[in-house]
Amino acid sequence: MQAGSVLCIDCDTAIPPARRAALPSATRCVDCQEKHERGK
């Protein structure tokens, strides 16, 4: 997936428009990003 994708690269769920607007380079949904940052 490329930066700014509509789907999370980890779970393939949609990244909410508000998250994409706030962080255009987001490639993960909030839940997956938190797991990634915790190293899980």
mmJSON file of the N, C-alpha and C atoms, coordinates in Angstrom:
{"data_MODEL":{"atom_site":{
"group_PDB":["ATOM","ATOM","ATOM","ATOM","ATOM","ATOM","ATOM","ATOM","ATOM","ATOM","ATOM","ATOM","ATOM","ATOM","ATOM","ATOM","ATOM","ATOM","ATOM","ATOM","ATOM","ATOM","ATOM","ATOM","ATOM","ATOM","ATOM","ATOM","ATOM","ATOM","ATOM","ATOM","ATOM","ATOM","ATOM","ATOM","ATOM","ATOM","ATOM","ATOM","ATOM","ATOM","ATOM","ATOM","ATOM","ATOM","ATOM","ATOM","ATOM","ATOM","ATOM","ATOM","ATOM","ATOM","ATOM","ATOM","ATOM","ATOM","ATOM","ATOM","ATOM","ATOM","ATOM","ATOM","ATOM","ATOM","ATOM","ATOM","ATOM","ATOM","ATOM","ATOM","ATOM","ATOM","ATOM","ATOM","ATOM","ATOM","ATOM","ATOM","ATOM","ATOM","ATOM","ATOM","ATOM","ATOM","ATOM","ATOM","ATOM","ATOM","ATOM","ATOM","ATOM","ATOM","ATOM","ATOM","ATOM","ATOM","ATOM","ATOM","ATOM","ATOM","ATOM","ATOM","ATOM","ATOM","ATOM","ATOM","ATOM","ATOM","ATOM","ATOM","ATOM","ATOM","ATOM","ATOM","ATOM","ATOM","ATOM","ATOM"],
"id":[1,2,3,4,5,6,7,8,9,10,11,12,13,14,15,16,17,18,19,20,21,22,23,24,25,26,27,28,29,30,31,32,33,34,35,36,37,38,39,40,41,42,43,44,45,46,47,48,49,50,51,52,53,54,55,56,57,58,59,60,61,62,63,64,65,66,67,68,69,70,71,72,73,74,75,76,77,78,79,80,81,82,83,84,85,86,87,88,89,90,91,92,93,94,95,96,97,98,99,100,101,102,103,104,105,106,107,108,109,110,111,112,113,114,115,116,117,118,119,120],
"type_symbol":["N","C","C","N","C","C","N","C","C","N","C","C","N","C","C","N","C","C","N","C","C","N","C","C","N","C","C","N","C","C","N","C","C","N","C","C","N","C","C","N","C","C","N","C","C","N","C","C","N","C","C","N","C","C","N","C","C","N","C","C","N","C","C","N","C","C","N","C","C","N","C","C","N","C","C","N","C","C","N","C","C","N","C","C","N","C","C","N","C","C","N","C","C","N","C","C","N","C","C","N","C","C","N","C","C","N","C","C","N","C","C","N","C","C","N","C","C","N","C","C"],
"label_atom_id":["N","CA","C","N","CA","C","N","CA","C","N","CA","C","N","CA","C","N","CA","C","N","CA","C","N","CA","C","N","CA","C","N","CA","C","N","CA","C","N","CA","C","N","CA","C","N","CA","C","N","CA","C","N","CA","C","N","CA","C","N","CA","C","N","CA","C","N","CA","C","N","CA","C","N","CA","C","N","CA","C","N","CA","C","N","CA","C","N","CA","C","N","CA","C","N","CA","C","N","CA","C","N","CA","C","N","CA","C","N","CA","C","N","CA","C","N","CA","C","N","CA","C","N","CA","C","N","CA","C","N","CA","C","N","CA","C","N","CA","C"],
"label_alt_id":[null,null,null,null,null,null,null,null,null,null,null,null,null,null,null,null,null,null,null,null,null,null,null,null,null,null,null,null,null,null,null,null,null,null,null,null,null,null,null,null,null,null,null,null,null,null,null,null,null,null,null,null,null,null,null,null,null,null,null,null,null,null,null,null,null,null,null,null,null,null,null,null,null,null,null,null,null,null,null,null,null,null,null,null,null,null,null,null,null,null,null,null,null,null,null,null,null,null,null,null,null,null,null,null,null,null,null,null,null,null,null,null,null,null,null,null,null,null,null,null],
"label_comp_id":["MET","MET","MET","GLN","GLN","GLN","ALA","ALA","ALA","GLY","GLY","GLY","SER","SER","SER","VAL","VAL","VAL","LEU","LEU","LEU","CYS","CYS","CYS","ILE","ILE","ILE","ASP","ASP","ASP","CYS","CYS","CYS","ASP","ASP","ASP","THR","THR","THR","ALA","ALA","ALA","ILE","ILE","ILE","PRO","PRO","PRO","PRO","PRO","PRO","ALA","ALA","ALA","ARG","ARG","ARG","ARG","ARG","ARG","ALA","ALA","ALA","ALA","ALA","ALA","LEU","LEU","LEU","PRO","PRO","PRO","SER","SER","SER","ALA","ALA","ALA","THR","THR","THR","ARG","ARG","ARG","CYS","CYS","CYS","VAL","VAL","VAL","ASP","ASP","ASP","CYS","CYS","CYS","GLN","GLN","GLN","GLU","GLU","GLU","LYS","LYS","LYS","HIS","HIS","HIS","GLU","GLU","GLU","ARG","ARG","ARG","GLY","GLY","GLY","LYS","LYS","LYS"],
"label_asym_id":["A","A","A","A","A","A","A","A","A","A","A","A","A","A","A","A","A","A","A","A","A","A","A","A","A","A","A","A","A","A","A","A","A","A","A","A","A","A","A","A","A","A","A","A","A","A","A","A","A","A","A","A","A","A","A","A","A","A","A","A","A","A","A","A","A","A","A","A","A","A","A","A","A","A","A","A","A","A","A","A","A","A","A","A","A","A","A","A","A","A","A","A","A","A","A","A","A","A","A","A","A","A","A","A","A","A","A","A","A","A","A","A","A","A","A","A","A","A","A","A"],
"label_entity_id":["1","1","1","1","1","1","1","1","1","1","1","1","1","1","1","1","1","1","1","1","1","1","1","1","1","1","1","1","1","1","1","1","1","1","1","1","1","1","1","1","1","1","1","1","1","1","1","1","1","1","1","1","1","1","1","1","1","1","1","1","1","1","1","1","1","1","1","1","1","1","1","1","1","1","1","1","1","1","1","1","1","1","1","1","1","1","1","1","1","1","1","1","1","1","1","1","1","1","1","1","1","1","1","1","1","1","1","1","1","1","1","1","1","1","1","1","1","1","1","1"],
"label_seq_id":[1,1,1,2,2,2,3,3,3,4,4,4,5,5,5,6,6,6,7,7,7,8,8,8,9,9,9,10,10,10,11,11,11,12,12,12,13,13,13,14,14,14,15,15,15,16,16,16,17,17,17,18,18,18,19,19,19,20,20,20,21,21,21,22,22,22,23,23,23,24,24,24,25,25,25,26,26,26,27,27,27,28,28,28,29,29,29,30,30,30,31,31,31,32,32,32,33,33,33,34,34,34,35,35,35,36,36,36,37,37,37,38,38,38,39,39,39,40,40,40],
"pdbx_PDB_ins_code":[null,null,null,null,null,null,null,null,null,null,null,null,null,null,null,null,null,null,null,null,null,null,null,null,null,null,null,null,null,null,null,null,null,null,null,null,null,null,null,null,null,null,null,null,null,null,null,null,null,null,null,null,null,null,null,null,null,null,null,null,null,null,null,null,null,null,null,null,null,null,null,null,null,null,null,null,null,null,null,null,null,null,null,null,null,null,null,null,null,null,null,null,null,null,null,null,null,null,null,null,null,null,null,null,null,null,null,null,null,null,null,null,null,null,null,null,null,null,null,null],
"Cartn_x":[0.838,0.0,0.873,0.35,1.072,0.6,1.395,1.018,-0.283,-1.136,-2.403,-3.475,-3.243,-4.202,-5.473,-6.553,-7.831,-7.905,-7.142,-7.191,-5.929,-6.13,-5.026,-4.136,-2.818,-1.9,-1.825,-2.303,-2.246,-3.541,-4.684,-5.946,-6.926,-6.572,-7.403,-8.755,-8.917,-10.137,-9.922,-11.009,-10.93,-10.331,-9.42,-8.883,-9.891,-10.433,-11.464,-11.003,-11.921,-11.582,-10.966,-11.431,-10.884,-9.411,-9.051,-7.644,-6.818,-7.339,-6.605,-6.439,-7.449,-7.356,-6.314,-6.288,-5.351,-3.927,-3.804,-2.495,-2.52,-2.35,-2.486,-1.577,-0.472,0.443,0.115,-0.975,-1.341,-1.524,-0.936,-1.088,-1.752,-2.008,-2.658,-3.835,-4.838,-5.926,-5.371,-6.128,-5.654,-5.287,-6.144,-5.871,-4.565,-4.373,-3.152,-1.929,-2.08,-0.948,-0.514,-1.489,-1.154,-0.437,-0.916,-0.258,1.161,1.314,2.63,3.601,3.129,3.98,4.351,3.49,3.792,4.656,4.871,5.719,5.032,3.724,2.977,2.592],
"Cartn_y":[-1.2,0.0,1.25,2.284,3.55,4.459,5.456,6.431,7.093,7.32,7.968,7.009,5.733,4.737,4.811,4.306,4.289,3.096,2.032,0.83,0.666,0.169,-0.121,-1.216,-1.033,-2.026,-3.301,-3.254,-4.432,-5.24,-4.573,-5.309,-5.104,-4.271,-4.013,-3.365,-2.774,-2.02,-0.58,0.114,1.495,2.403,3.269,4.304,5.445,5.857,6.893,8.182,8.838,10.086,11.139,11.225,12.22,11.932,10.658,10.302,10.624,10.303,10.597,12.093,12.879,14.338,14.899,14.351,14.839,14.361,13.169,12.565,11.923,12.722,12.21,11.026,10.888,9.782,8.511,8.513,7.352,6.115,5.017,3.752,2.691,3.04,2.113,2.797,1.998,2.528,2.804,3.48,3.854,2.61,1.589,0.385,-0.282,-0.443,-1.095,-0.224,1.085,1.973,1.863,1.794,1.644,0.319,-0.763,-2.065,-2.007,-1.365,-1.237,-0.48,0.597,1.4,0.663,-0.249,-1.047,-2.253,-2.475,-3.574,-4.912,-4.904,-6.167,-6.478],
"Cartn_z":[0.0,0.0,0.0,-0.537,-0.577,0.547,0.852,1.873,1.477,2.45,2.186,1.7,1.857,1.416,2.254,1.687,2.393,3.347,3.076,3.895,4.737,5.946,6.862,6.264,6.336,5.776,6.613,7.852,8.714,8.71,8.79,8.937,7.783,6.822,5.637,5.934,7.116,7.38,6.923,6.713,6.239,7.306,6.875,7.758,7.722,8.876,8.89,8.202,7.494,6.802,7.719,8.952,9.882,10.17,10.296,10.531,9.292,8.117,6.883,6.683,7.099,6.971,7.938,9.153,10.168,9.898,9.343,9.092,7.701,6.654,5.283,4.951,5.641,5.355,6.14,6.902,7.717,6.841,7.272,6.556,7.427,8.701,9.627,10.305,10.69,11.503,12.901,13.729,15.063,15.876,15.856,16.647,16.223,14.922,14.443,14.679,14.581,14.841,16.298,17.219,18.635,18.883,18.267,18.416,17.854,16.709,16.076,16.98,17.582,18.456,19.738,20.175,21.368,21.021,19.728,19.297,19.216,19.028,18.958,17.543],
"occupancy":[1.0,1.0,1.0,1.0,1.0,1.0,1.0,1.0,1.0,1.0,1.0,1.0,1.0,1.0,1.0,1.0,1.0,1.0,1.0,1.0,1.0,1.0,1.0,1.0,1.0,1.0,1.0,1.0,1.0,1.0,1.0,1.0,1.0,1.0,1.0,1.0,1.0,1.0,1.0,1.0,1.0,1.0,1.0,1.0,1.0,1.0,1.0,1.0,1.0,1.0,1.0,1.0,1.0,1.0,1.0,1.0,1.0,1.0,1.0,1.0,1.0,1.0,1.0,1.0,1.0,1.0,1.0,1.0,1.0,1.0,1.0,1.0,1.0,1.0,1.0,1.0,1.0,1.0,1.0,1.0,1.0,1.0,1.0,1.0,1.0,1.0,1.0,1.0,1.0,1.0,1.0,1.0,1.0,1.0,1.0,1.0,1.0,1.0,1.0,1.0,1.0,1.0,1.0,1.0,1.0,1.0,1.0,1.0,1.0,1.0,1.0,1.0,1.0,1.0,1.0,1.0,1.0,1.0,1.0,1.0],
"B_iso_or_equiv":[0.0,0.0,0.0,0.0,0.0,0.0,0.0,0.0,0.0,0.0,0.0,0.0,0.0,0.0,0.0,0.0,0.0,0.0,0.0,0.0,0.0,0.0,0.0,0.0,0.0,0.0,0.0,0.0,0.0,0.0,0.0,0.0,0.0,0.0,0.0,0.0,0.0,0.0,0.0,0.0,0.0,0.0,0.0,0.0,0.0,0.0,0.0,0.0,0.0,0.0,0.0,0.0,0.0,0.0,0.0,0.0,0.0,0.0,0.0,0.0,0.0,0.0,0.0,0.0,0.0,0.0,0.0,0.0,0.0,0.0,0.0,0.0,0.0,0.0,0.0,0.0,0.0,0.0,0.0,0.0,0.0,0.0,0.0,0.0,0.0,0.0,0.0,0.0,0.0,0.0,0.0,0.0,0.0,0.0,0.0,0.0,0.0,0.0,0.0,0.0,0.0,0.0,0.0,0.0,0.0,0.0,0.0,0.0,0.0,0.0,0.0,0.0,0.0,0.0,0.0,0.0,0.0,0.0,0.0,0.0],
"pdbx_formal_charge":[null,null,null,null,null,null,null,null,null,null,null,null,null,null,null,null,null,null,null,null,null,null,null,null,null,null,null,null,null,null,null,null,null,null,null,null,null,null,null,null,null,null,null,null,null,null,null,null,null,null,null,null,null,null,null,null,null,null,null,null,null,null,null,null,null,null,null,null,null,null,null,null,null,null,null,null,null,null,null,null,null,null,null,null,null,null,null,null,null,null,null,null,null,null,null,null,null,null,null,null,null,null,null,null,null,null,null,null,null,null,null,null,null,null,null,null,null,null,null,null],
"auth_seq_id":[1,1,1,2,2,2,3,3,3,4,4,4,5,5,5,6,6,6,7,7,7,8,8,8,9,9,9,10,10,10,11,11,11,12,12,12,13,13,13,14,14,14,15,15,15,16,16,16,17,17,17,18,18,18,19,19,19,20,20,20,21,21,21,22,22,22,23,23,23,24,24,24,25,25,25,26,26,26,27,27,27,28,28,28,29,29,29,30,30,30,31,31,31,32,32,32,33,33,33,34,34,34,35,35,35,36,36,36,37,37,37,38,38,38,39,39,39,40,40,40],
"auth_comp_id":["MET","MET","MET","GLN","GLN","GLN","ALA","ALA","ALA","GLY","GLY","GLY","SER","SER","SER","VAL","VAL","VAL","LEU","LEU","LEU","CYS","CYS","CYS","ILE","ILE","ILE","ASP","ASP","ASP","CYS","CYS","CYS","ASP","ASP","ASP","THR","THR","THR","ALA","ALA","ALA","ILE","ILE","ILE","PRO","PRO","PRO","PRO","PRO","PRO","ALA","ALA","ALA","ARG","ARG","ARG","ARG","ARG","ARG","ALA","ALA","ALA","ALA","ALA","ALA","LEU","LEU","LEU","PRO","PRO","PRO","SER","SER","SER","ALA","ALA","ALA","THR","THR","THR","ARG","ARG","ARG","CYS","CYS","CYS","VAL","VAL","VAL","ASP","ASP","ASP","CYS","CYS","CYS","GLN","GLN","GLN","GLU","GLU","GLU","LYS","LYS","LYS","HIS","HIS","HIS","GLU","GLU","GLU","ARG","ARG","ARG","GLY","GLY","GLY","LYS","LYS","LYS"],
"auth_asym_id":["A","A","A","A","A","A","A","A","A","A","A","A","A","A","A","A","A","A","A","A","A","A","A","A","A","A","A","A","A","A","A","A","A","A","A","A","A","A","A","A","A","A","A","A","A","A","A","A","A","A","A","A","A","A","A","A","A","A","A","A","A","A","A","A","A","A","A","A","A","A","A","A","A","A","A","A","A","A","A","A","A","A","A","A","A","A","A","A","A","A","A","A","A","A","A","A","A","A","A","A","A","A","A","A","A","A","A","A","A","A","A","A","A","A","A","A","A","A","A","A"],
"auth_atom_id":["N","CA","C","N","CA","C","N","CA","C","N","CA","C","N","CA","C","N","CA","C","N","CA","C","N","CA","C","N","CA","C","N","CA","C","N","CA","C","N","CA","C","N","CA","C","N","CA","C","N","CA","C","N","CA","C","N","CA","C","N","CA","C","N","CA","C","N","CA","C","N","CA","C","N","CA","C","N","CA","C","N","CA","C","N","CA","C","N","CA","C","N","CA","C","N","CA","C","N","CA","C","N","CA","C","N","CA","C","N","CA","C","N","CA","C","N","CA","C","N","CA","C","N","CA","C","N","CA","C","N","CA","C","N","CA","C","N","CA","C"],
"pdbx_PDB_model_num":[1,1,1,1,1,1,1,1,1,1,1,1,1,1,1,1,1,1,1,1,1,1,1,1,1,1,1,1,1,1,1,1,1,1,1,1,1,1,1,1,1,1,1,1,1,1,1,1,1,1,1,1,1,1,1,1,1,1,1,1,1,1,1,1,1,1,1,1,1,1,1,1,1,1,1,1,1,1,1,1,1,1,1,1,1,1,1,1,1,1,1,1,1,1,1,1,1,1,1,1,1,1,1,1,1,1,1,1,1,1,1,1,1,1,1,1,1,1,1,1]
}}}
